Amino acid sequence: MSLRKAYLLIFILLLVDQVSKIYIKTNFILGEEVEVFKWFKILFIENEGMAWGVQIPGIYGKLFLTLFRIAAVGGIGYWLWDSVKKKSSDYLIVAISLILVGAFGNIIDSVFYGVIFDDSQQQLATLFSDQPYGTWFHGKVVDMFYFPFWHGNLPSWLPIWGGKEFTFFNAIFNVADMAISTGVGILIFFNKKAFHHKTA
C-alpha cells in the first residue's frame, strides 16, 4: 500500500470520527440515550482519561496524558512512513494507519474540545461557544456507541461474580476507539502476515 492510500484511509476515518462526535455533542445532552436495537444504543458520555475511563490523578494528569498521546502519534506516524518505505505488508500498513487514526482522533478531542464547546450538562453543547467548558489540552473525549448484548444476573454458582447484575458488552466507545482496536486486532490475529516483508 502506498503512503498516499494510507493517508486517504486516515483522512476518511478521521473525518467520520470527528463528524460523529460533533453531531453527538451538538444534538445530545450528556447521558442522553437512543435505542437503535435492543443490543445497540447511542449513549452520549464523555471520557476524561484513558480507555475504559481510567484517569491519571493530579492537576497535571490530563495534560500529561494529552502530551503523551501527541508524542505517541508522532512515533506512530514515523512507523507508518518507515513501513511504507520498507515496502511492508498491507496488513501492517493498514493496522498502523488505523491505530494512528484512533490516537489522532482522540487527541483532537483532548486538545480542542475544551475551548470550542460549552458544557453538555442539561443542555445541548454549542460549537465555537463564547463560554467553553475547559481549556487547551483539557478537553473531554466523546464516546457514544454502546452494545449491551446481554444484561441480567449471573448464575449464583459462579465464583466472585455469582448472583450479581452483569452487562455484556459494557464499554462505550467512538470511531477512533474502534480504529485502534481493529488495528491492534490485525497485529495480533494476522501477526505473521502483518510482519511479512514483500520481496522486490
Steps between C-alpha positions, in 0.01 A plus 500: 500500500628846412534784747238692301242224548586475868450876540166476316383225737611708799325812371168324430485326839611813684225696325239238597629503859481878538168544317338235723641660817396853405151374409464327838634803690258740330192275493518301826501605865760320710356163602227504233433163341332386178420132449574389143452129579469317832871418473619832351455845652637849444595624847685830536772500765829686534825336599753711688775239512638202317311203361225353720477829691831457686635835619846623595474672840628849573468847351725421206374147434280599205770722351757220531261256331436738210871573449574128516239437231654768277846346540354156427338628180837633387657159560216314328517742205870426458428126527247532217739697277784254569279197434386636163859588409610144585210358294347322800182296462164668444380338824763691698445831318120482546542406868738791566269738311203393714695542823616843383142604418382392844774677689469819293121503519498496880784755513281748311236463774756542778675802348213698346160398638549678832532836324251463212199348683303608803370256762272209407344471847122550474539677164610451142859610449573789266787479253738799524335617821590827674498308829706183447495232766878457528843609384752396237619138544224432755211399275286191556486213253151435359372139507166378370483138375356256753436129432332342805460156337383339825387635835391300804607322816783249476447145640563482874747213461754723320793603724535873585227627261235238577150642549609854405352720228713495186501659154688364200638706318520798739757729330390825331731615221542709184629457143858579608485228767368252242786588266761439772340169603478382138862598432625319809279202410662478156847501659398222741294269279687556174844534657689287249341671201539846652872464562574316176714719273428510129783402272605741231 
